[in-house]
Amino acid sequence: MTKLHKTLIATAAALAMGAAGFAFAANPMVGGGEMFPEKNIVENAVNSKDHTTLVAAVKAAGLVETLQGAGPFTVFAPTNEAFAALPAGTVETLLKPENKDQLVKILTCHVVGAEAFSKAIMKMVDDDKGKHPVKTVGGCTFTAMYDGGKVMIADENGAVATVTIADVDQSNGVIHVIDKVLLPKM
């Protein structure tokens, strides 16, 4: 084998290793945790430091098994900051066993029973001339829209959440990180 052949083989090997490293690094980071498309919604959410309140709420509501199911689901996942922006004591009150039904309603209003990546959501919004109704598994109807490539969801009370991290692929759907908690009509 000539020196040129050895150099070419070594270069090809280095490029292949670099490409493999690049593919590995392509998984999105959410709350400091890497999100893996082969893991389900719950398995990924527990690795996000920005979603500890959401994970605690999902556990308190008894929805872990559901969100580990086959899906497909689209989850609009509020951050800890979004929960902290609710009136003082709201989260603590919702996490009490006697408020489980209300908690389930709020959480399931963040879930759509289909997989919808941001491009598909924007197309639906365009097809509906600027606003698209979003029916959730919790029985809420929210409104999807977008501005400058950012998807936004208005809840039934008119509060608008912006998707801050879109298209986090999961084995059973997709997560869109949002900056507000969406609430059903009160």
Disulfide bonds with the S-S distance in Angstrom:
Cys109-Cys140 1.87
